[in-house]
Amino acid sequence: MGSTQQHFAIAVGAARDQAKALLSQLEHQGHGQTGKSSAVYLALVTIHNRLLAVDPAPPPPAHFVPDLEQLLRGCEGKLSPVKPLLEAALRVAQEQRETT
């Protein structure tokens, strides 16, 4: 795994961990944003798992730019703590796209 790929996986993993913590908190409270939080968390789990795959090799971070942009649009209200972590992952992916 290259340096950019590794930084991207770390950034996505951090966003995933934050989304999981928020999901657990919202589930415990019975909050109405539980479904949205679950969707963000599961999308991040899927991206992270694809990044760690060996066979087939994961796509480059730039491949995930549209997914991250869509997830960012959904990070409002109680999900706002995930937004800066997603923005960091998006920056890594966009930088990789610009260098290729």
MOLIN-V851425 format. One line per field, one symbol per residue. ss: DSSP state (H for helix, E for strand, - for the rest). phi: phi as a letter, one per 30 degrees, with the letter a starting at -180 (. if undefined). A space follows every 50 residues. Layout:
# MOLIN-V851425
ss->???
phi->???
This chain:
# MOLIN-V851425
ss->--HHHHHHHHHHHHHHHHHHHHHHHHHHH----HHHHHHHHHHHHHHHHH HH--------HHHHHHHHHHHHH---HHHHHHHHHHHHHHHHHHHHHHH-
phi->.dddddddddddddddddddddeddddddiddddddddddeddddddddd dcdcbdddddeeeceddddddddccbiddeddeddddddddddddddddc
